[in-house]
Amino acid sequence: MLDLTPKEVKERSALRINPCKTCQPVGAMFAALGVAKCMPHSHGSQGCCSYHRMVLSRHFKEPAVASSSSFTEGASVFGGKANITTSVKNIFEMYNPDIIAVHTTCLSETIGDDLTSFIIDLQIPEGKRVVHCNTPSYVGSHINGYFNMMMGFMNYLTGKTGMPTGKTAIFPGWVNPGDIRELKRIAKAMKVSTVFFPDQTGVLDAPMNGKYEMYPEGGTPIEEIQNLGDSNGLIALGEITCIEPAELLEKKWKVPFTLLPLPVGVAYTDQYVMALQEESKHEVPEELEAERGRLVDLLLDSAQYTIGKKVAIFGDPDVVIGLTSLALEMGMVPRYVITGTPKEEFTRKVEALFSQYATTGCTVKANADLFELHQWIKNERVDLMIGSTYGKQIARAEDIPFVRAGFPVIDRYGGPLQPIVGYAGGIRMVEQIVNALLDRFDRDVVDEDFEIVL
Ligand code: SF4
């Protein structure tokens, strides 16, 4: 007979099965693709670079251009200085970027390559730039790689002239181009002059125009990164992803910052709008108030199908925190909330949300993996899963409705073009969540009740 009693889930400290994260250089490459005419460069072997490009290309359905130092046995033993010297020369001659953004890999970190001194010794053509950051992938996750690369750009490029730019810097965090477009639209509606850094719009959502462009129009211009130190202020979105770059900008260039959660759902979008209002002193326009009202209306209309539904949410820390807040606004129970990124701050933020909504009996964990989530779900089922493509095997095995969100979503199309942030993104997510639950209801309901739902 099948034994269905809950099983104890053992703690593992030295083993990850089905990780809920990817490696640091993926994040460094993603951040570098958000800078205008930038060639991301992987200082390691070709296999790492191919993997990082593949993950990004499969998610965005766009080419993720990058180069590699192409380590072989020689570089692995004697160091990669000759490789990067030749690489940089060839890249500027053949592909003519304005800037090369170098990140390390496990291999170059392990042999101890000193990129700072290598770059000082490079012959860099007039007007061109080379920056770097360290991304040892046995520490952290792609989220660390993303903010390390941001700080790499700032450490090499940013200065302070004392002449204010009149702009507010916005760090959008790890989001899709569709999200950045929505964040920009809201800032424009609030009449705030902004510079987004990094900014993958136009690069990883480049329109088809019939010709290949190695550097599509888009990305934060280098001059804007140089001028970040003269910004009016900074709004950093994503409390886990953006705190370190925000602190760097404040510490080195005295730019005050407001750190906010990713604006997913009503409350967190309100915080973003209020922070923009603080910058511009303009009233919130009717257009945004109406959008907010439509989202609240949708939450109320659909509450009968979402209240009390148990959901498992997994993925990158700030996206997961935002989606957890939205799920709580929908009256759902976020039974399991995990990220693969090892940041304990994540756990504290999610527990604070549970307390705010007086929700008990939920489990949150950083540095977790999907095998562990599967074990929990086997012990106590959920009604819905929300997260990256990597959860699809669990959803299929346990026959649970599944809404894809976050990174990477490699088995569906169009996601990176659409927002999950802002009131408009909230409407999109609520639609997907409620309809996934209703699809399931339609499938399971007895014939007599099939017609009368809604
Ligand atoms: S070796 Fe390290 S850097 Fe390369 S793909 Fe694996 S985890 Fe990433």
Boltz pocket constraint, residues with backbone or C-beta under 6 A from the ligand:
constraints:
  - pocket:
      binder: B
      contacts: [[A, 23], [A, 24], [A, 25], [A, 47], [A, 48], [A, 51], [A, 104], [A, 105], [A, 106], [A, 107], [A, 135], [A, 137], [A, 138]]
      max_distance: 6.0
